[in-house]
Amino acid sequence: MAHRKARERDMLDSVYSMLALVFILVACVELCDAATVVDVYRLIQYDISGVPFGSRLASLNHHAGSLHFSPGADLSRTVVMIPVRELNISFVTEYVSRKHPLGGMLFLLPEIFRLENGGGGKDVREKEVVKNVLLELEKLLVHAKLPYPVYFAFENDEIDAVLDDVKKNDATGQPATATTGGYKLVIPIAEPKKVASPTITNIQGWLQGLKADGDANQLPTIAIVASYDTFGAAPALSVGSDSNGSGVVALLEVARLFSLLYSNPKTRGRYNILFGLTSGGPYNYNGTHKWLRSFDQRLRESIDYAICLNSVGSWNNELWIHVSKPPENAYIKQIFEGFTNVAEELGFKVGLKHKKINISNPRVAWEHEQFSRLRVTAATLSELSAAPELLESTGGLLDSRHFVDETSFIRSVQLVAESLARHIYGYQGKNIQIFADNSSLAVNPSYIRSWLDLLSQTPRVAPFISKNDPFIMALKKELADHTDEVIMQHEVLDGMFTFYDSTKASLNIYQVASVTFDLLLLLVLGSYLIVLFSFLVITTRGLDDLISLFRRPPSRKVKTA
């Protein structure tokens, strides 16, 4: 009896071993699927006064599809992979406007748009084609509510190979499903959470003017201001090289140039110069508003005028001065004439645009309008001829290092520095170059290039930048190297804007076999193992032992008294 139980135990051990082997083989079928990991960047998710916009989901687990799908195909469980260079904007418009169900969207950006890639003149035609597409696409996505995940990624060899396979399957009428196989896109990420009380940081520095002996009056002040943060469809890619990286770099170079003049009492002007790097620019210049409100009345009244720098790095032959006060105003006239004279010497034009502000409307189109609301004379210098709409021209996908023209940008810096210097030193209307080329006071292209490169690799969407972020500290240090009394002001962003995290993730691309193939493989493996097991039992223990495994054991009757 004991010998029989031992034999049954040995056979059960064999069965367990066989089952374990089956499970291992099944697992191997799944683990052997080819996988590619790609960095992806999520479409922004935000609310304005409680109204939702952007992509409302982050996690992803669906099969991949392409734009070559069959008419009437169900895409509710499909992530459509869309190369921007092949984008059919009408498809995106239709699915967004009509709210067709989708598993998700993955937009593939050309490799030249990577943040680490430098500028240059290569692929000019391709950049122009992509430029128009991206402008329209970003405007569409940012102002829509999308109930599915939307991501951006950069093309590379691996993802291009996946897309080619997906296109072939879709073209033959065999889209990826659970039964046909294909590729599965997986992003295992927690659902986004609100960014609690996002902070904005303003940085200011002074160059103190020289008072005349016995003069007790406060010196007049000229303010140079630029907003440094951005907003775009993909926060993790929103570097804003031109809008408004160019304005920030121009301010830093002007501060460097005037620090050379103001470091010597003999060349120090009789004006204080206030430099302000503000945050919250895309959100009605909220940081500028709070910065100005922190000034006492005496300081505000001492400001002769403020020049706000916005998008001055990519233009052809004309810049614009935007003002809120009438062109007939004496200060506006003086500013415009000063800039016009210098621009003519540099070989381009400066135009004037007047736009009244509506105090009852909270919308602020230009940074100088925040000054105008406090009755401070101000103007904005920009390559843009018209005021952008809310959350537009604020550093989107298109606004990368490739689209900044260094030659034009250097001329912008020369225009600001020379116009400001002639006003401070009383050289208006005189052909005197203070910052002449090849002089010790010349604009430094290397300095400009290095800061443009840094800004073009640094996403700066305010809600995702902490007040001690290395970039913020770098700005503070740089301003402190050239100015005095540098201080930082931390404020909470206007509550009408709500943002959500999860801006970047890793996409896992799995090549999955069809269910039919898996079942067939398991059937073959199972049959082989059964035959092998039967052969081993018969040869070692005999046919009777094999049959006994499948025979019902006799029931035992319990005798009752």
C-alpha positions as CSV (number, residue, x, y, z in Angstrom):
1,M,0.0,0.0,0.0
2,A,2.8,2.4,0.9
3,H,4.6,1.4,-2.3
4,R,1.5,2.3,-4.3
5,K,1.1,5.7,-2.7
6,A,4.8,6.4,-3.4
7,R,4.3,5.6,-7.0
8,E,1.2,7.8,-7.2
9,R,3.1,10.6,-5.6
10,D,5.9,10.3,-8.1
11,M,3.4,10.4,-11.0
12,L,1.7,13.5,-9.5
13,D,5.1,15.2,-9.2
14,S,5.6,14.4,-12.9
15,V,2.2,16.0,-13.7
16,Y,3.1,19.1,-11.7
17,S,6.4,19.4,-13.5
18,M,4.7,19.1,-16.8
19,L,2.2,21.8,-15.9
20,A,5.0,24.1,-14.7
21,L,6.8,23.6,-18.0
22,V,3.6,24.5,-19.9
23,F,3.2,27.7,-17.9
24,I,6.9,28.6,-18.5
25,L,6.5,28.1,-22.2
26,V,3.3,30.2,-22.3
27,A,5.1,33.0,-20.5
28,C,8.0,32.7,-22.9
29,V,5.6,33.2,-25.8
30,E,4.6,36.6,-24.3
31,L,8.1,37.7,-23.2
32,C,9.7,37.0,-26.5
33,D,7.6,39.7,-28.1
34,A,9.9,42.4,-29.4
35,A,9.7,45.7,-27.4
36,T,10.8,49.2,-28.1
37,V,10.8,52.0,-25.5
38,V,10.3,55.6,-26.7
39,D,10.2,58.9,-24.8
40,V,6.8,60.6,-25.4
41,Y,5.4,64.0,-24.4
42,R,1.8,64.4,-23.5
43,L,-0.5,67.0,-24.8
44,I,-1.1,69.7,-22.2
45,Q,-4.1,69.3,-19.8
46,Y,-5.5,72.4,-18.3
47,D,-8.7,74.2,-17.2
48,I,-9.7,77.9,-17.6
49,S,-12.3,79.0,-15.1
50,G,-13.3,75.3,-14.7
51,V,-13.6,74.6,-18.5
52,P,-11.5,71.6,-19.5
53,F,-9.0,71.7,-22.4
54,G,-6.4,69.4,-23.8
55,S,-5.9,65.6,-23.3
56,R,-7.8,64.4,-20.3
57,L,-6.2,60.9,-20.0
58,A,-2.6,59.8,-19.7
59,S,-2.4,55.9,-19.5
60,L,-2.5,54.0,-22.8
61,N,-2.9,50.3,-23.7
62,H,-4.2,49.8,-27.3
63,H,-3.1,48.5,-30.6
64,A,-1.3,50.8,-33.1
65,G,-2.9,52.0,-36.3
66,S,-2.1,54.4,-39.1
67,L,-3.9,56.9,-41.3
68,H,-4.3,54.1,-43.9
69,F,-7.3,52.5,-42.0
70,S,-10.3,51.2,-43.8
71,P,-13.3,53.6,-44.1
72,G,-15.8,52.9,-41.3
73,A,-13.1,51.2,-39.1
74,D,-13.7,51.2,-35.4
75,L,-10.8,53.1,-33.9
76,S,-12.1,53.3,-30.3
77,R,-9.3,50.8,-29.2
78,T,-6.6,52.1,-31.7
79,V,-3.8,54.5,-31.2
80,V,-3.4,56.3,-34.5
81,M,0.3,57.0,-35.3
82,I,0.6,60.2,-37.3
83,P,3.9,61.5,-38.8
84,V,3.6,65.3,-38.9
85,R,5.3,65.4,-42.3
86,E,2.4,63.3,-43.6
87,L,-0.3,64.8,-41.5
88,N,-3.8,65.1,-43.0
89,I,-5.1,68.0,-40.9
90,S,-8.7,67.3,-42.1
91,F,-8.6,63.9,-40.3
92,V,-7.6,65.4,-37.0
93,T,-10.1,68.2,-37.4
94,E,-12.9,65.8,-38.1
95,Y,-12.1,63.5,-35.2
96,V,-11.6,66.4,-32.8
97,S,-14.6,68.5,-33.8
98,R,-17.0,65.6,-34.2
99,K,-15.7,63.8,-31.1
100,H,-15.2,60.5,-32.8
101,P,-14.0,57.7,-30.4
102,L,-10.3,57.0,-30.5
103,G,-8.0,55.0,-28.4
104,G,-5.4,57.8,-28.7
105,M,-3.1,59.8,-31.0
106,L,0.6,59.7,-31.3
107,F,2.1,62.5,-33.4
108,L,5.6,61.8,-34.7
109,L,7.8,64.9,-35.0
110,P,10.8,65.1,-37.4
111,E,14.2,64.4,-35.8
112,I,15.3,68.0,-36.5
113,F,13.0,69.3,-33.8
114,R,14.7,67.5,-31.0
115,L,15.7,69.9,-28.2
116,E,19.4,68.8,-28.2
117,N,19.7,69.4,-32.0
118,G,21.3,72.7,-32.9
119,G,20.2,75.2,-35.5
120,G,21.5,75.5,-39.0
121,G,20.3,75.9,-42.5
122,K,19.7,72.2,-43.3
123,D,16.3,70.9,-44.3
124,V,15.0,74.4,-44.9
125,R,12.2,73.2,-47.2
126,E,11.1,70.5,-44.8
127,K,11.1,73.0,-41.9
128,E,8.8,75.3,-43.8
129,V,6.4,72.5,-44.7
130,V,6.3,71.3,-41.2
131,K,5.9,74.9,-39.9
132,N,2.5,75.5,-41.4
133,V,1.2,72.1,-40.4
134,L,2.4,72.5,-36.8
135,L,0.9,75.9,-36.4
136,E,-2.6,74.6,-37.4
137,L,-2.3,71.4,-35.5
138,E,-1.2,73.0,-32.2
139,K,-3.9,75.6,-32.4
140,L,-6.5,72.9,-32.9
141,L,-5.3,70.6,-30.1
142,V,-4.7,73.2,-27.4
143,H,-8.2,74.7,-27.6
144,A,-10.0,71.3,-27.7
145,K,-11.1,68.9,-25.0
146,L,-9.9,65.4,-26.0
147,P,-11.2,62.4,-23.9
148,Y,-8.3,60.2,-24.8
149,P,-4.5,60.3,-24.5
150,V,-2.5,62.4,-27.0
151,Y,1.2,62.2,-27.2
152,F,4.1,63.5,-29.3
153,A,7.3,61.6,-30.0
154,F,10.3,62.0,-32.3
155,E,10.9,59.9,-35.3
156,N,13.8,57.3,-35.2
157,D,14.7,54.1,-36.9
158,E,12.8,51.9,-34.4
159,I,9.5,53.8,-34.5
160,D,9.7,54.3,-38.3
161,A,10.0,50.5,-38.7
162,V,7.0,50.0,-36.5
163,L,5.0,52.5,-38.4
164,D,5.9,50.9,-41.8
165,D,4.6,47.5,-40.5
166,V,1.4,49.1,-39.2
167,K,0.9,50.9,-42.6
168,K,1.3,47.6,-44.5
169,N,-1.2,45.8,-42.3
170,D,-3.7,48.7,-42.6
171,A,-3.3,48.9,-46.3
172,T,-4.1,45.2,-46.7
173,G,-7.2,45.6,-44.7
174,Q,-5.8,43.8,-41.6
175,P,-5.7,46.4,-38.8
176,A,-4.2,45.2,-35.5
177,T,-6.7,43.5,-33.2
178,A,-6.6,40.9,-30.5
179,T,-7.2,38.2,-33.1
180,T,-4.8,39.4,-35.9
181,G,-1.9,40.6,-33.8
182,G,0.2,43.7,-34.7
183,Y,1.7,46.2,-32.3
184,K,0.5,47.3,-28.9
185,L,1.3,50.7,-27.4
186,V,1.5,50.8,-23.7
187,I,2.1,53.7,-21.3
188,P,1.7,52.5,-17.7
189,I,1.2,55.8,-15.9
190,A,-1.0,57.1,-13.2
191,E,-3.8,59.4,-14.1
192,P,-2.8,63.1,-14.0
193,K,-3.3,65.2,-10.9
194,K,-3.8,68.9,-10.5
195,V,-0.7,71.0,-9.9
196,A,-1.4,72.6,-6.5
197,S,-0.9,76.4,-6.2
198,P,1.6,76.8,-9.0
199,T,4.1,79.6,-8.3
200,I,5.5,82.2,-10.7
201,T,8.8,84.0,-10.0
202,N,9.8,87.5,-11.1
203,I,13.4,88.6,-11.1
204,Q,14.6,92.2,-11.1
205,G,17.9,94.0,-11.0
206,W,19.0,97.7,-11.0
207,L,21.7,99.8,-12.6
208,Q,21.8,103.0,-10.5
209,G,22.3,106.2,-12.3
210,L,24.6,109.0,-11.3
211,K,23.1,112.0,-9.5
212,A,24.5,115.5,-9.9
213,D,26.1,117.1,-6.8
214,G,23.5,118.5,-4.5
215,D,20.6,117.0,-6.5
216,A,18.0,115.6,-4.0
217,N,15.5,114.6,-6.6
218,Q,15.0,111.0,-7.5
219,L,16.5,110.0,-10.8
220,P,14.1,109.0,-13.6
221,T,13.9,105.3,-14.5
222,I,13.8,103.3,-17.7
223,A,12.5,99.7,-17.4
224,I,13.5,96.9,-19.8
225,V,11.2,93.9,-19.3
226,A,10.8,90.4,-20.8
227,S,8.7,87.5,-19.9
228,Y,10.6,84.2,-19.8
229,D,8.1,81.4,-19.4
230,T,6.2,79.6,-22.2
231,F,3.1,77.6,-23.1
232,G,2.6,75.0,-25.8
233,A,0.9,71.8,-26.8
234,A,3.5,69.7,-25.1
235,P,4.8,71.4,-21.9
236,A,7.9,69.1,-21.9
237,L,8.9,70.5,-25.4
238,S,7.8,74.1,-24.9
239,V,11.2,75.9,-25.1
240,G,10.1,79.1,-26.9
241,S,13.4,80.0,-28.5
242,D,11.8,83.1,-30.1
243,S,8.8,83.6,-27.9
244,N,10.1,84.7,-25.6
245,G,13.6,83.3,-25.4
246,S,14.8,86.0,-27.7
247,G,13.4,88.7,-25.5
248,V,15.1,87.2,-22.4
249,V,18.5,87.0,-24.1
250,A,18.2,90.5,-25.5
251,L,17.5,91.8,-22.0
252,L,20.5,90.0,-20.6
253,E,22.8,91.3,-23.3
254,V,21.5,94.9,-22.9
255,A,22.1,94.5,-19.1
256,R,25.7,93.3,-19.8
257,L,26.4,96.2,-22.2
258,F,25.1,98.9,-19.8
259,S,26.9,97.4,-16.8
260,L,30.1,98.2,-18.7
261,L,29.1,101.8,-19.0
262,Y,27.6,102.1,-15.5
263,S,30.6,100.5,-13.8
264,N,32.6,103.7,-14.6
265,P,31.4,107.0,-13.0
266,K,32.5,108.9,-16.0
267,T,30.1,107.0,-18.3
268,R,27.3,106.3,-15.9
269,G,24.1,107.9,-17.1
270,R,21.7,110.0,-15.2
271,Y,18.9,107.4,-15.4
272,N,18.3,104.4,-13.3
273,I,17.7,101.3,-15.4
274,L,15.4,98.6,-14.1
275,F,15.6,95.1,-15.6
276,G,12.7,92.8,-15.1
277,L,12.4,89.1,-16.0
278,T,8.7,88.2,-15.4
279,S,6.7,85.0,-15.3
280,G,3.1,84.2,-16.2
281,G,3.4,85.8,-19.6
282,P,1.1,83.5,-21.5
283,Y,-1.6,83.9,-18.8
284,N,-2.4,87.6,-19.2
285,Y,1.1,88.6,-18.1
286,N,0.0,87.7,-14.6
287,G,3.5,87.9,-13.2
288,T,4.0,91.4,-14.6
289,H,0.7,92.5,-13.0
290,K,1.8,91.3,-9.6
291,W,5.3,92.7,-10.0
292,L,4.0,96.2,-10.8
293,R,1.5,96.1,-8.0
294,S,4.4,95.5,-5.6
295,F,6.0,98.8,-6.6
296,D,5.3,101.8,-4.4
297,Q,3.7,104.8,-6.0
298,R,6.9,106.8,-6.0
299,L,8.8,104.2,-7.9
300,R,6.0,103.8,-10.5
301,E,5.9,107.6,-11.0
302,S,9.7,107.7,-11.6
303,I,9.5,105.4,-14.6
304,D,9.9,107.5,-17.8
305,Y,8.9,104.6,-19.9
306,A,9.2,100.8,-20.1
307,I,10.3,98.8,-23.2
308,C,8.9,95.2,-23.2
309,L,10.8,92.7,-25.5
310,N,8.7,90.0,-27.1
311,S,9.7,87.7,-30.0
312,V,12.5,89.6,-31.6
313,G,14.6,86.7,-33.0
314,S,13.0,85.8,-36.3
315,W,12.0,88.6,-38.7
316,N,12.9,89.8,-42.1
317,N,13.0,93.5,-42.5
318,E,10.7,95.1,-40.0
319,L,10.0,95.2,-36.3
320,W,6.9,96.8,-34.6
321,I,6.5,99.0,-31.6
322,H,3.1,98.4,-30.0
323,V,1.6,101.1,-27.8
324,S,-1.6,101.8,-25.9
325,K,-1.2,105.6,-25.7
326,P,-1.9,107.6,-28.8
327,P,1.0,108.1,-31.2
328,E,0.7,111.8,-30.6
329,N,1.8,111.4,-27.0
330,A,5.1,113.1,-26.4
331,Y,6.8,110.1,-24.8
332,I,5.5,107.7,-27.5
333,K,6.7,110.1,-30.1
334,Q,10.1,110.2,-28.5
335,I,10.4,106.4,-28.2
336,F,9.3,105.8,-31.8
337,E,11.6,108.4,-33.3
338,G,14.6,107.1,-31.3
339,F,14.0,103.6,-32.5
340,T,13.3,104.6,-36.1
341,N,16.5,106.6,-36.4
342,V,18.7,103.7,-35.2
343,A,16.8,101.2,-37.3
344,E,17.4,103.2,-40.4
345,E,21.1,103.2,-39.7
346,L,21.0,99.4,-39.2
347,G,19.2,99.0,-42.5
348,F,15.6,98.0,-41.6
349,K,12.3,99.6,-40.6
350,V,10.3,100.0,-37.3
351,G,6.6,100.4,-37.6
352,L,4.1,101.7,-35.0
353,K,0.9,100.0,-33.9
354,H,-1.6,101.7,-31.6
355,K,-4.2,99.6,-29.7
356,K,-6.4,101.0,-27.0
357,I,-6.8,99.0,-23.8
358,N,-10.2,98.1,-22.4
359,I,-9.9,98.4,-18.6
360,S,-13.1,96.3,-18.1
361,N,-11.7,93.4,-20.1
362,P,-9.2,91.2,-18.1
363,R,-7.6,90.0,-21.3
364,V,-4.1,91.5,-21.8
365,A,-2.6,91.1,-25.3
366,W,0.8,92.7,-24.7
367,E,3.0,93.0,-21.7
368,H,3.1,96.8,-21.9
369,E,-0.6,96.9,-21.3
370,Q,-0.1,96.0,-17.7
371,F,2.0,99.1,-17.4
372,S,-0.5,101.2,-19.2
373,R,-3.3,100.1,-16.8
374,L,-1.3,101.8,-14.1
375,R,-0.7,104.9,-16.2
376,V,3.0,104.1,-16.9
377,T,4.2,104.9,-20.4
378,A,5.3,101.6,-22.1
379,A,5.7,99.9,-25.4
380,T,6.3,96.4,-26.7
381,L,9.0,95.7,-29.4
382,S,8.1,92.6,-31.4
383,E,8.3,91.0,-34.8
384,L,4.6,90.3,-34.5
385,S,2.5,92.9,-36.3
386,A,-0.7,92.0,-34.4
387,A,-1.6,91.0,-30.9
388,P,-1.7,87.2,-30.6
389,E,-4.8,85.4,-29.1
390,L,-4.7,84.0,-25.6
391,L,-2.2,81.1,-25.3
392,E,-0.9,81.6,-28.9
393,S,2.7,82.6,-30.0
394,T,3.9,81.7,-26.5
395,G,6.6,79.1,-27.3
396,G,4.8,76.1,-28.9
397,L,6.2,73.1,-30.8
398,L,7.3,75.1,-33.7
399,D,9.2,77.7,-31.7
400,S,12.6,75.9,-31.6
401,R,16.2,77.0,-32.1
402,H,16.0,76.2,-35.8
403,F,13.6,79.2,-36.5
404,V,15.7,81.9,-34.7
405,D,17.7,84.0,-37.2
406,E,20.9,85.0,-35.3
407,T,21.7,87.8,-37.7
408,S,18.2,89.4,-37.3
409,F,18.4,88.8,-33.5
410,I,21.7,90.6,-33.1
411,R,20.3,93.6,-35.0
412,S,17.3,93.6,-32.6
413,V,19.7,93.8,-29.6
414,Q,21.7,96.6,-31.3
415,L,18.5,98.5,-31.9
416,V,17.4,98.3,-28.2
417,A,20.8,99.0,-26.7
418,E,21.6,101.9,-29.1
419,S,18.2,103.6,-28.8
420,L,18.3,103.3,-25.1
421,A,21.8,104.7,-24.8
422,R,21.1,107.7,-27.1
423,H,18.1,108.6,-24.9
424,I,20.1,108.3,-21.7
425,Y,23.1,110.3,-22.9
426,G,21.1,112.8,-25.0
427,Y,22.3,111.7,-28.4
428,Q,18.9,111.5,-30.1
429,G,19.1,112.4,-33.7
430,K,22.9,112.2,-33.8
431,N,24.7,109.5,-35.8
432,I,26.9,108.4,-32.9
433,Q,27.3,104.7,-32.4
434,I,27.9,103.8,-28.7
435,F,27.9,100.1,-29.2
436,A,29.8,100.0,-32.5
437,D,30.9,96.8,-34.0
438,N,34.5,95.6,-33.1
439,S,34.6,97.9,-30.1
440,S,34.9,97.0,-26.5
441,L,31.1,97.8,-26.2
442,A,30.1,95.7,-29.2
443,V,27.2,93.2,-29.0
444,N,28.7,89.7,-28.2
445,P,27.4,87.0,-30.6
446,S,29.0,84.2,-28.5
447,Y,27.2,85.4,-25.4
448,I,23.9,85.6,-27.3
449,R,24.4,82.2,-28.9
450,S,25.2,80.4,-25.6
451,W,22.1,81.8,-23.9
452,L,19.9,81.0,-26.9
453,D,21.1,77.5,-26.9
454,L,20.4,77.1,-23.1
455,L,16.9,78.5,-23.5
456,S,16.2,76.3,-26.5
457,Q,16.9,73.2,-24.4
458,T,14.9,74.3,-21.3
459,P,11.1,73.9,-21.2
460,R,9.7,76.8,-19.2
461,V,5.9,76.3,-18.7
462,A,5.5,78.2,-15.4
463,P,3.3,75.7,-13.4
464,F,6.0,73.0,-13.9
465,I,8.9,75.2,-12.8
466,S,9.7,75.4,-9.1
467,K,10.8,78.6,-7.5
468,N,14.3,77.1,-6.9
469,D,14.6,75.5,-10.4
470,P,18.2,75.5,-11.7
471,F,17.1,77.6,-14.6
472,I,15.5,80.3,-12.4
473,M,18.7,80.4,-10.3
474,A,20.8,80.7,-13.4
475,L,18.8,83.7,-14.6
476,K,19.2,85.3,-11.1
477,K,22.9,84.7,-11.1
478,E,23.4,86.1,-14.6
479,L,21.4,89.2,-13.8
480,A,23.3,89.6,-10.5
481,D,26.6,89.5,-12.5
482,H,25.6,92.7,-14.4
483,T,23.2,94.6,-12.1
484,D,22.7,95.5,-8.4
485,E,20.0,94.8,-5.8
486,V,18.8,91.6,-7.6
487,I,15.7,90.2,-5.9
488,M,13.2,87.5,-6.6
489,Q,9.5,87.8,-6.1
490,H,7.4,84.6,-5.7
491,E,3.7,84.7,-6.4
492,V,0.8,82.2,-6.9
493,L,-0.5,82.0,-10.5
494,D,-4.0,83.4,-11.1
495,G,-6.5,80.8,-9.9
496,M,-8.5,80.9,-13.2
497,F,-5.8,78.6,-14.7
498,T,-5.5,75.0,-13.5
499,F,-2.9,72.6,-14.8
500,Y,-2.3,68.9,-14.5
501,D,0.9,66.9,-14.2
502,S,2.2,63.9,-16.2
503,T,3.8,65.8,-19.1
504,K,6.4,63.1,-20.1
505,A,6.3,59.3,-20.1
506,S,7.9,56.2,-21.6
507,L,6.0,54.4,-24.4
508,N,6.5,50.6,-24.6
509,I,5.8,49.2,-28.1
510,Y,5.2,45.5,-28.1
511,Q,4.9,43.3,-31.2
512,V,2.1,40.9,-30.3
513,A,1.2,37.7,-32.1
514,S,-2.4,36.9,-33.0
515,V,-4.6,34.9,-30.6
516,T,-5.0,32.3,-33.3
517,F,-1.2,31.8,-33.5
518,D,-0.9,31.6,-29.7
519,L,-3.6,29.0,-29.5
520,L,-2.1,26.9,-32.3
521,L,1.3,27.1,-30.6
522,L,-0.1,26.1,-27.3
523,L,-2.0,23.2,-28.9
524,V,1.2,21.9,-30.5
525,L,3.2,22.3,-27.3
526,G,0.5,20.6,-25.2
527,S,0.2,17.7,-27.6
528,Y,4.0,17.2,-27.6
529,L,4.1,17.3,-23.8
530,I,1.3,14.8,-23.5
531,V,2.9,12.4,-25.9
532,L,6.2,12.8,-24.2
533,F,4.7,12.2,-20.7
534,S,2.8,9.2,-21.9
535,F,5.9,7.7,-23.4
536,L,7.9,8.2,-20.3
537,V,5.3,6.7,-18.0
538,I,4.7,3.6,-20.2
539,T,8.5,2.9,-20.6
540,T,9.2,3.3,-16.9
541,R,6.1,2.1,-15.1
542,G,3.9,0.4,-17.7
543,L,0.6,1.0,-19.5
544,D,-1.4,0.1,-16.5
545,D,0.0,3.0,-14.5
546,L,-0.8,5.5,-17.3
547,I,-4.4,4.2,-17.4
548,S,-4.7,4.4,-13.7
549,L,-4.0,8.2,-13.8
550,F,-7.2,8.7,-15.7
551,R,-9.3,6.1,-13.9
552,R,-11.7,7.2,-11.2
553,P,-10.6,5.8,-7.8
554,P,-13.2,3.5,-6.2
555,S,-15.4,5.1,-3.7
556,R,-15.2,4.0,-0.1
557,K,-18.4,3.1,1.6
558,V,-18.6,4.2,5.2
559,K,-20.3,1.6,7.4
560,T,-22.9,2.9,9.8
561,A,-23.8,1.2,13.0
